[in-house]
Amino acid sequence: MGQLDDAAKAFRAADTALTRAKELAAQRIEAARAARIEARDRLHAAIVAEALAGVPQVDIIRRSGYSRDRVRTILRAGGVEAE
């Protein structure tokens, strides 16, 4: 094969590899997003459970890393009236 044929073949291979890498990256991003949503839902459920168990809101705020307003929003959505 000549230089042009080799270069064209290499370009097509690189282009195919780039397309595949983009597809794989999109799949990994989607999986990470789904895992984040699941973890967030678990955290929110744990916040509600702790509040129902009588844990002070200040402790929930400190342990969760959420702001006071965010914890209140989560508790209200979970059917718990915040302090």
N, C-alpha and C positions, 0 to 999 in steps of 0.2 A: 504494500500500500504506500501511497505517496504521503507527503507531509500534510496536504490538504485533507485527505481522507482521515488520517490519524487525528488531526485537530478537530474535525467535524465530529468524529466518534467520541472524542474526549469531551467536547462541549455537550453533546446529547447526554452522555453519562452524567456529567456534572449537573445538567439541568434536571434530569430525572431524580438525582440524589437530592437536589434542593427541594423539589416538589414533595418528595417523600418525607424529608426532614420537617417541612412545614406541616404536613399531615400528622406526623407523630407529635410535634410540638402542640398542635391544636388538641390532640387527644389527651396529652399530659395536662394541659391547662384545664380542660374540661373536667378531668378526674380530680385535679387539685381544687377546683371550684366546688365540686360535689362534696369532697371531703371537708372543705371549709364550712359549707352549709350544714353538714351533718354535725360537725364539732360545735358550731354555733348553737344549733338546736339542742344538743346535749347540755351545753353550758346554760342556756336559758331554762331548760327543764330543771337543772340542778339548782339554779338560783331560786326558782319557785319552790322547789322541795325544801331548800334550806329555810326559806322564809316561813313556810308552813310549819316547819319543825321548831320555829321560834328563834332562829339565829338572828341577832340584831343586824339591821340593814347596814350599819357601818362596817361590820365584819364581812358581809357579802360584798360590799363595794371594794374593800381592801383586797379580798381574796380573788375576786373576779377580774379586777383591773378596769371595770367599767365605772363611769361617772355615776353620781347619785341620781341624776335625771334619767340616765339610761337604765339603771336598775329599777327605778320606779316604773318606767315604761314597760319593761319586761314583766314586772310583777302584775301590773294592771292587765296586761295582755293575758297573763296566766290566771286571772281571776282573783288576784290577791291585792288588797288595798294596801299600799305602802304606808309606812309610818309617817 
